[in-house]
Protein backbone atom coordinates (compact mmCIF):
# COMPACT_ATOMS: atom_id res chain seq x y z
CA UNK A 1 0.00 0.00 0.00
CA UNK A 2 1.36 3.39 -0.94
CA UNK A 3 1.57 6.36 1.41
CA UNK A 4 -1.22 8.13 -0.49
CA UNK A 5 -3.46 5.10 0.12
CA UNK A 6 -2.71 5.14 3.85
CA UNK A 7 -3.78 8.77 4.06
CA UNK A 8 -7.14 8.21 2.31
CA UNK A 9 -10.37 8.29 4.26
CA UNK A 10 -12.32 5.11 4.85
CA UNK A 11 -15.07 4.70 2.22
CA UNK A 12 -17.51 3.44 4.87
CA UNK A 13 -17.06 5.82 7.84
CA UNK A 14 -14.64 8.56 6.70
CA UNK A 15 -12.02 7.91 9.40
CA UNK A 16 -8.32 8.13 8.52
CA UNK A 17 -7.12 5.95 11.42
CA UNK A 18 -5.83 2.55 10.33
CA UNK A 19 -4.06 -0.39 11.97
CA UNK A 20 -1.68 -2.81 10.30
CA UNK A 21 -2.30 -6.28 11.68
CA UNK A 22 0.75 -8.53 11.51
CA UNK A 23 1.48 -12.20 12.13
CA UNK A 24 4.77 -13.04 13.85
CA UNK A 25 6.61 -15.79 11.96
CA UNK A 26 7.30 -18.92 14.00
CA UNK A 27 10.78 -19.53 12.58
CA UNK A 28 12.09 -15.98 13.00
CA UNK A 29 10.48 -14.24 15.95
CA UNK A 30 11.82 -10.85 14.81
CA UNK A 31 10.01 -11.07 11.45
CA UNK A 32 6.33 -10.60 10.72
CA UNK A 33 4.05 -10.81 7.70
CA UNK A 34 1.16 -8.45 6.96
CA UNK A 35 -2.27 -9.91 7.72
CA UNK A 36 -4.42 -6.88 6.93
CA UNK A 37 -4.78 -3.11 7.11
CA UNK A 38 -8.08 -2.24 8.76
CA UNK A 39 -9.99 0.88 9.75
CA UNK A 40 -9.85 1.51 13.52
CA UNK A 41 -13.38 2.89 13.65
CA UNK A 42 -15.52 0.49 11.57
CA UNK A 43 -13.22 -2.46 10.74
CA UNK A 44 -13.23 -2.01 6.96
CA UNK A 45 -10.37 -4.05 5.42
CA UNK A 46 -8.31 -1.91 3.05
CA UNK A 47 -5.72 -4.52 2.14
CA UNK A 48 -5.33 -8.15 3.07
CA UNK A 49 -1.90 -9.78 3.14
CA UNK A 50 -3.41 -13.19 2.47
CA UNK A 51 -2.96 -14.47 -1.04
CA UNK A 52 -6.15 -14.85 -3.00
CA UNK A 53 -6.44 -17.87 -5.26
BATOR-360532 format. One record per residue: x negated, y, z of N, C-alpha, C in turn; residue in one letter; residue number from 1. Coordinates in nm, 3 decimals, padded with zeros to 5 digits, always signed. Layout:
BEGIN
> X | Y | Z | X | Y | Z | X | Y | Z | A | NUM
...
//
This chain:
BEGIN
> -00.085 | -00.116 | +00.000 | +00.000 | +00.000 | +00.000 | -00.090 | +00.123 | +00.000 | X | 1
> -00.058 | +00.217 | -00.083 | -00.136 | +00.339 | -00.094 | -00.097 | +00.437 | +00.015 | X | 2
> -00.183 | +00.535 | +00.039 | -00.157 | +00.636 | +00.141 | -00.027 | +00.711 | +00.113 | X | 3
> -00.001 | +00.742 | -00.015 | +00.122 | +00.813 | -00.049 | +00.245 | +00.731 | -00.010 | X | 4
> +00.235 | +00.598 | -00.024 | +00.346 | +00.510 | +00.012 | +00.368 | +00.507 | +00.163 | X | 5
> +00.258 | +00.514 | +00.239 | +00.271 | +00.514 | +00.385 | +00.336 | +00.641 | +00.437 | X | 6
> +00.322 | +00.750 | +00.363 | +00.378 | +00.877 | +00.406 | +00.523 | +00.897 | +00.363 | X | 7
> +00.575 | +00.809 | +00.278 | +00.714 | +00.821 | +00.231 | +00.812 | +00.795 | +00.344 | X | 8
> +00.929 | +00.853 | +00.330 | +01.037 | +00.829 | +00.426 | +01.104 | +00.696 | +00.396 | X | 9
> +01.159 | +00.636 | +00.499 | +01.232 | +00.511 | +00.485 | +01.358 | +00.535 | +00.402 | X | 10
> +01.387 | +00.450 | +00.304 | +01.507 | +00.470 | +00.222 | +01.637 | +00.445 | +00.299 | X | 11
> +01.630 | +00.375 | +00.411 | +01.751 | +00.344 | +00.487 | +01.782 | +00.448 | +00.596 | X | 12
> +01.678 | +00.493 | +00.672 | +01.706 | +00.582 | +00.784 | +01.634 | +00.717 | +00.776 | X | 13
> +01.535 | +00.730 | +00.687 | +01.464 | +00.856 | +00.670 | +01.345 | +00.876 | +00.762 | X | 14
> +01.315 | +00.780 | +00.848 | +01.202 | +00.791 | +00.940 | +01.071 | +00.769 | +00.865 | X | 15
> +00.962 | +00.832 | +00.912 | +00.832 | +00.813 | +00.852 | +00.741 | +00.725 | +00.938 | X | 16
> +00.790 | +00.678 | +01.051 | +00.712 | +00.595 | +01.142 | +00.715 | +00.450 | +01.096 | X | 17
> +00.595 | +00.392 | +01.079 | +00.583 | +00.255 | +01.033 | +00.483 | +00.179 | +01.119 | X | 18
> +00.498 | +00.047 | +01.125 | +00.406 | -00.039 | +01.197 | +00.357 | -00.148 | +01.104 | X | 19
> +00.226 | -00.172 | +01.108 | +00.168 | -00.281 | +01.030 | +00.158 | -00.402 | +01.122 | X | 20
> +00.233 | -00.505 | +01.089 | +00.230 | -00.628 | +01.168 | +00.123 | -00.719 | +01.109 | X | 21
> +00.035 | -00.770 | +01.197 | -00.075 | -00.853 | +01.151 | -00.072 | -00.988 | +01.219 | X | 22
> -00.135 | -01.086 | +01.156 | -00.148 | -01.220 | +01.213 | -00.297 | -01.247 | +01.231 | X | 23
> -00.338 | -01.274 | +01.355 | -00.477 | -01.304 | +01.385 | -00.510 | -01.443 | +01.328 | X | 24
> -00.620 | -01.451 | +01.254 | -00.661 | -01.579 | +01.196 | -00.719 | -01.669 | +01.304 | X | 25
> -00.684 | -01.797 | +01.299 | -00.730 | -01.892 | +01.400 | -00.881 | -01.916 | +01.393 | X | 26
> -00.937 | -01.922 | +01.273 | -01.078 | -01.953 | +01.258 | -01.167 | -01.838 | +01.303 | X | 27
> -01.129 | -01.716 | +01.268 | -01.209 | -01.598 | +01.300 | -01.122 | -01.502 | +01.379 | X | 28
> -01.135 | -01.503 | +01.508 | -01.048 | -01.424 | +01.595 | -01.059 | -01.273 | +01.571 | X | 29
> -01.166 | -01.228 | +01.507 | -01.182 | -01.085 | +01.481 | -01.115 | -01.042 | +01.351 | X | 30
> -01.063 | -01.137 | +01.273 | -01.001 | -01.107 | +01.145 | -00.850 | -01.128 | +01.153 | X | 31
> -00.778 | -01.049 | +01.074 | -00.633 | -01.060 | +01.072 | -00.584 | -01.042 | +00.929 | X | 32
> -00.468 | -01.099 | +00.900 | -00.405 | -01.081 | +00.770 | -00.275 | -01.004 | +00.790 | X | 33
> -00.237 | -00.927 | +00.689 | -00.116 | -00.845 | +00.696 | +00.008 | -00.934 | +00.684 | X | 34
> +00.099 | -00.920 | +00.780 | +00.227 | -00.991 | +00.772 | +00.330 | -00.903 | +00.704 | X | 35
> +00.342 | -00.778 | +00.751 | +00.442 | -00.688 | +00.693 | +00.420 | -00.546 | +00.743 | X | 36
> +00.472 | -00.450 | +00.667 | +00.478 | -00.311 | +00.711 | +00.625 | -00.278 | +00.725 | X | 37
> +00.666 | -00.245 | +00.847 | +00.808 | -00.224 | +00.876 | +00.833 | -00.088 | +00.937 | X | 38
> +00.954 | -00.038 | +00.917 | +00.999 | +00.088 | +00.975 | +01.020 | +00.068 | +01.125 | X | 39
> +00.969 | +00.161 | +01.208 | +00.985 | +00.151 | +01.352 | +01.129 | +00.173 | +01.396 | X | 40
> +01.203 | +00.252 | +01.323 | +01.338 | +00.289 | +01.365 | +01.443 | +00.184 | +01.328 | X | 41
> +01.444 | +00.140 | +01.201 | +01.552 | +00.049 | +01.157 | +01.504 | -00.092 | +01.120 | X | 42
> +01.373 | -00.113 | +01.105 | +01.322 | -00.246 | +01.074 | +01.313 | -00.278 | +00.926 | X | 43
> +01.333 | -00.179 | +00.841 | +01.323 | -00.201 | +00.696 | +01.181 | -00.246 | +00.661 | X | 44
> +01.167 | -00.353 | +00.581 | +01.037 | -00.405 | +00.542 | +00.993 | -00.336 | +00.413 | X | 45
> +00.884 | -00.259 | +00.422 | +00.831 | -00.191 | +00.305 | +00.746 | -00.284 | +00.220 | X | 46
> +00.662 | -00.363 | +00.286 | +00.572 | -00.452 | +00.214 | +00.550 | -00.575 | +00.300 | X | 47
> +00.556 | -00.691 | +00.236 | +00.533 | -00.815 | +00.307 | +00.402 | -00.875 | +00.257 | X | 48
> +00.318 | -00.918 | +00.348 | +00.190 | -00.978 | +00.314 | +00.202 | -01.122 | +00.271 | X | 49
> +00.319 | -01.180 | +00.288 | +00.341 | -01.319 | +00.247 | +00.352 | -01.327 | +00.097 | X | 50
> +00.293 | -01.430 | +00.042 | +00.296 | -01.447 | -00.104 | +00.429 | -01.505 | -00.148 | X | 51
> +00.487 | -01.439 | -00.248 | +00.615 | -01.485 | -00.300 | +00.590 | -01.579 | -00.416 | X | 52
> +00.661 | -01.689 | -00.418 | +00.644 | -01.787 | -00.526 | +00.770 | -01.800 | -00.608 | X | 53
//
